């Protein structure tokens, strides 16, 4: 039997992202955690950062600040092809 990990499977800790030429950040210190077995939806109006959150978690974008933690490991520098992430 493997070791059972406790704690969140995903955490964003103060994640910020501003795209070049933008007047305001796409993400401004976003923080949340997802526990094992939880189902999470990201809702908001157009331009609120939903897609940027997904792209940052998947590794297609790098945050300017903050940490993305998966399974207890900071994955900010892990390339997308090495992350076990799916988005819909």
N, C-alpha and C positions, 0 to 999 in steps of 0.2 A: 504494500500500500504506500502511495506517495505522501509527501508532507502536505497537510492541509494549510493553505494560506488564508489568513484572516485579513480583514480590512478591505478597502475599496479595490475594485478591479481597474477603475479609472479615476483619476483625479486631475483637475485643472486647478492650479494654484497661482492666482494673480496673473493670468495669461493676458498679454496685450499684444496687439498687432496693428500697425499702421502701414497702409500701402503707400508706395512712393507717389507723391503728388496729391495725396488725399488731405483734406482740410481737417478731418477728425479721424480718430482711430476706428478701425472695424471692430476691434475688441479692446475693452478698457478694464483691465484687472478682473477678468472673469475667473470665478472659482466655483467649483462644484465637485461632488464625488458620486460615483455609481458603485453601489454595493453588489456583491454576487447575487444573481437572480433578479435584480431590479430591471424593469423596462423603463427606458427614458425617452421622452420626446422633447425636441427643441422647437419651441414655438415663438413666433414674433413677426413683426411686419417686415416688409421688404427693406433690406439695408440694415437690419439689426445685428447681423453677424452670424446667423445660423450656419451658412455655408462655410464661412471662415473657421468656425469652431470645428466642423467636420473635417475640413481640409488640414487643419492644424493637428488634430488628433490622428488623422491618417498618415501624416508626414509629408503632405504635398506643400505645406507652408510651414515656415519656422516662426515661432513667436519672437517678438522683439524683447519681451520680458516674461518672466514666470516660468513655471514648470508643468510639463505634462508627465504624469506618472501612471504607468501601467504595471499592474502586478507588483507594486512596490519599487519599481525601477524608473528613474527619470529617463525619458526617451526622446528628449528634444533633439539630440544629434543622431538618432537612429533613422536611417533612410526608410522611405515608404515601403520598399520591397521587403524589408526585414521586419515589418510590423504585421501582426496578425489582426488586421482591422478590415471590416467591411462597412460600407455606408449604403444607405438606400434613400 
